[in-house]
Amino acid sequence: MAFFIKVAMVGMARTVADAILMIECHRTKGPSRWLCGPAYPGLDVDPATATLKGLRIGYSRDLGYVKVARDVQEVTDMAIDQLRALGAEVVEVDPRFANPIEAFEALWFAGAACILSPIDGKKQVLDPGFLRGVERGLAITLAEFQEAEAVRFALSALMAKFHENYDLLVTPTMPVAPFAVGRDKPDESFRSWVDWMPFTYPFNLT
């Protein structure tokens, strides 16, 4: 059964076993959980018995458009070596979709603006970077929102097709190492805080 997981759980889980438990809770079906992912086989995390034999994994270093720091790439390659050592078949491949950042920002910022509308008179307490996103969301038109939804649906269909051949897609989680606290982005080469999360927002969309 094809499935894909993008784990960005810093602060939510301290071990692989805890991360798996959290994913299990998130994917549990129910009347209010219509966006949950499909069921997947139980994962053995005991180093003495764990095996990934039979899994076909697609590995994308950069999704075809992300600039990844060398130290991040080296650590990711080490993780790929470990997946191979556990018996997985790993194929270097890109899903081949264009950067969906504009669609993500339209949907995310518009959603944030809607959710925060009840506290309109208290916006000064929000993080400045977050507030800029909310203000952008207020300016998004219905046509722009619908166009972003169309991109989202197309990307979801593309990834569903991708996972007919690959059980997992593995990428780096972030393109750069952690940077100084209190900053929205690592440096001025990044347009906004969304820019340094290029491996996560495409799968927020799907």
C-alpha positions as CSV (number, residue, x, y, z in Angstrom):
1,M,0.0,0.0,0.0
2,A,1.4,3.4,-1.0
3,F,1.8,6.1,1.6
4,F,4.0,9.0,2.3
5,I,4.9,10.7,5.6
6,K,6.5,14.1,6.0
7,V,7.7,14.3,9.6
8,A,8.4,17.8,11.0
9,M,7.9,17.1,14.6
10,V,10.6,19.0,16.5
11,G,9.2,19.6,19.9
12,M,6.4,17.1,19.4
13,A,8.3,13.9,19.7
14,R,11.7,13.0,21.2
15,T,12.1,9.5,19.7
16,V,11.2,7.7,16.5
17,A,8.8,5.5,18.5
18,D,7.0,8.6,19.8
19,A,6.8,10.1,16.3
20,I,5.2,6.9,15.0
21,L,2.7,7.0,17.9
22,M,1.8,10.5,16.9
23,I,1.4,9.7,13.2
24,E,-0.8,6.7,14.2
25,C,-3.1,9.0,16.2
26,H,-3.2,11.6,13.3
27,R,-4.1,9.0,10.7
28,T,-6.9,7.3,12.7
29,K,-10.1,7.5,10.8
30,G,-13.3,9.1,12.2
31,P,-16.3,11.3,11.2
32,S,-14.3,14.5,11.7
33,R,-11.0,13.2,10.2
34,W,-11.8,13.1,6.5
35,L,-8.3,14.4,5.6
36,C,-6.4,11.6,7.3
37,G,-4.0,9.6,5.3
38,P,-4.4,5.9,4.5
39,A,-3.5,3.1,6.9
40,Y,0.0,1.7,6.7
41,P,1.8,-1.3,8.1
42,G,3.1,-1.2,11.6
43,L,6.7,-0.1,11.8
44,D,9.3,-2.0,13.9
45,V,11.7,0.5,15.6
46,D,13.7,-2.1,17.5
47,P,17.3,-1.8,16.0
48,A,17.8,-5.5,16.6
49,T,14.9,-6.6,14.4
50,A,13.9,-3.6,12.3
51,T,13.7,-4.1,8.6
52,L,12.5,-2.1,5.6
53,K,12.8,-5.0,3.2
54,G,10.1,-4.8,0.6
55,L,9.8,-1.0,0.8
56,R,10.4,1.0,-2.4
57,I,11.5,4.5,-1.5
58,G,11.9,7.5,-3.8
59,Y,14.6,9.9,-2.7
60,S,14.6,13.5,-3.8
61,R,17.6,15.6,-2.8
62,D,15.9,18.9,-3.7
63,L,12.5,18.3,-5.3
64,G,14.1,19.7,-8.4
65,Y,14.1,23.3,-7.2
66,V,15.4,23.7,-3.6
67,K,18.9,24.9,-2.8
68,V,20.1,22.6,0.1
69,A,23.0,23.4,2.3
70,R,26.0,21.0,2.1
71,D,25.8,19.9,5.8
72,V,22.1,19.2,5.5
73,Q,22.7,17.1,2.3
74,E,25.4,15.1,4.0
75,V,23.3,14.2,6.9
76,T,20.4,13.3,4.7
77,D,22.6,11.0,2.5
78,M,23.7,9.3,5.7
79,A,20.0,8.6,6.6
80,I,19.5,7.2,3.1
81,D,22.5,4.9,3.6
82,Q,20.8,3.6,6.8
83,L,17.5,3.0,4.9
84,R,19.3,0.9,2.4
85,A,21.1,-1.0,5.2
86,L,17.7,-1.8,6.6
87,G,16.7,-3.4,3.4
88,A,14.8,-0.7,1.5
89,E,15.1,-0.2,-2.2
90,V,16.0,3.5,-2.6
91,V,15.7,5.2,-6.0
92,E,16.8,8.8,-6.6
93,V,13.9,10.5,-8.2
94,D,12.0,13.8,-8.2
95,P,8.2,13.9,-8.2
96,R,8.5,16.6,-10.9
97,F,6.2,19.4,-9.7
98,A,6.7,23.1,-9.8
99,N,7.3,25.0,-6.6
100,P,3.7,25.5,-5.2
101,I,4.7,28.3,-2.8
102,E,2.2,30.8,-4.2
103,A,-0.7,28.4,-3.9
104,F,0.4,27.5,-0.3
105,E,0.7,31.2,0.7
106,A,-2.7,32.0,-0.8
107,L,-4.4,29.2,1.1
108,W,-2.5,29.6,4.3
109,F,-2.6,33.4,4.6
110,A,-6.3,33.5,3.7
111,G,-7.0,30.8,6.3
112,A,-5.0,32.6,9.0
113,A,-6.8,35.9,8.2
114,C,-10.2,34.2,8.6
115,I,-9.3,32.4,11.8
116,L,-7.9,35.6,13.4
117,S,-10.7,37.9,12.3
118,P,-12.4,37.7,15.8
119,I,-9.3,39.3,17.4
120,D,-9.1,42.1,15.0
121,G,-8.6,44.7,17.8
122,K,-5.7,42.8,19.4
123,K,-3.5,42.2,16.3
124,Q,-0.6,44.1,18.0
125,V,0.0,41.0,20.2
126,L,0.8,38.8,17.2
127,D,4.3,38.0,16.0
128,P,5.2,40.7,13.4
129,G,6.1,38.1,10.7
130,F,2.9,36.2,11.3
131,L,0.9,39.5,11.2
132,R,2.3,40.3,7.8
133,G,1.0,37.0,6.5
134,V,-2.4,37.7,8.0
135,E,-2.5,41.1,6.3
136,R,-1.6,39.5,3.0
137,G,-4.4,37.0,3.5
138,L,-6.9,39.8,3.8
139,A,-6.0,41.0,0.3
140,I,-6.4,37.6,-1.4
141,T,-9.4,37.5,-3.8
142,L,-11.8,34.6,-4.3
143,A,-10.4,34.0,-7.7
144,E,-6.8,33.7,-6.3
145,F,-8.1,31.3,-3.6
146,Q,-9.8,29.1,-6.2
147,E,-6.7,29.1,-8.4
148,A,-4.6,27.9,-5.4
149,E,-7.2,25.2,-4.7
150,A,-6.8,24.0,-8.3
151,V,-3.0,23.8,-7.8
152,R,-3.5,21.9,-4.6
153,F,-5.8,19.3,-6.2
154,A,-3.4,18.8,-9.2
155,L,-0.5,18.3,-6.8
156,S,-2.5,15.8,-4.7
157,A,-3.3,13.8,-7.9
158,L,0.3,13.9,-9.0
159,M,1.6,12.6,-5.7
160,A,-1.1,9.9,-5.7
161,K,0.3,8.8,-9.1
162,F,3.8,9.0,-7.7
163,H,3.0,6.7,-4.9
164,E,1.7,4.0,-7.2
165,N,5.4,3.3,-7.7
166,Y,7.0,4.4,-4.4
167,D,5.9,3.5,-0.9
168,L,7.7,6.6,0.5
169,L,9.2,9.9,-0.6
170,V,12.3,10.9,1.4
171,T,13.7,14.4,1.3
172,P,15.6,16.6,3.7
173,T,13.2,18.3,6.1
174,M,14.8,21.7,6.0
175,P,17.3,23.1,3.5
176,V,19.4,24.8,6.2
177,A,20.5,24.2,9.7
178,P,18.9,26.0,12.6
179,F,19.5,29.7,12.7
180,A,19.4,32.4,15.4
181,V,16.2,32.6,17.5
182,G,14.0,35.6,17.0
183,R,14.4,35.7,13.2
184,D,11.8,34.8,10.6
185,K,14.3,33.6,8.1
186,P,18.0,32.6,8.0
187,D,19.2,35.6,5.9
188,E,18.0,38.0,3.3
189,S,18.3,35.5,0.5
190,F,15.0,34.1,1.7
191,R,12.0,36.1,0.7
192,S,9.9,35.1,3.8
193,W,9.6,32.5,6.5
194,V,7.8,30.2,4.0
195,D,10.9,30.1,1.8
196,W,13.0,28.1,4.3
197,M,10.3,25.3,4.6
198,P,10.2,24.2,0.9
199,F,10.2,20.5,1.8
200,T,7.1,20.7,4.1
201,Y,4.5,23.1,2.5
202,P,4.0,21.0,-0.7
203,F,2.8,18.2,1.5
204,N,0.8,20.5,3.7
205,L,-1.1,21.1,0.5
206,T,-1.5,17.4,-0.3
